[in-house]
Amino acid sequence: MIASAEKIIEAKKGENSEEQIKQLKEEPEAVKDSVNALLDYLFGLVDDRQGITREPEATISAQLERPEYYISSGIGGPSATERELMKKARRSADNAITKINSFFNTEWTEYVKTIESAELSPFRSTNFRGWLIHKVMSEE
């Protein structure tokens, strides 16, 4: 959607003031940076090192995968270790959900308003509240 908005901005360059065009071009960059920061938080930074390397900090996706690996490789039910890993994964997922929802409630909403106010919107009229991710797991 950001790319679509950028194309519309370029196509309608002559219809808006230079200052408005400059602002409209800067806005998507800020949103892209925020999206990239969220993706890095969830999946980790791209690591260009060669050879066997280790992540300095466990990513959210790794924390969600770890309990599944432990549980599927063991015999019997989950032990205390697996339960602790599940709690940690749940807390990490809840933190990630909070960050994602915060992005959609603040930066994304402001971006959509800016694009719509310039009458350049590629967005359909949608209630983004329905798109929020809800925490479905309860703490045990």
Secondary structure by P-SEA (a helix, b strand, c coil): caaaaaaaaaaacccccaaaaaaaaaaaaaaaaaaaaaaaaacccccccccccccccccaaaaaaaaaaaaaaccccccaaaaaaaaaaaaaaaaaaaaaaaaaacaaaaaaaaaaaacccccccccccccccccccccc
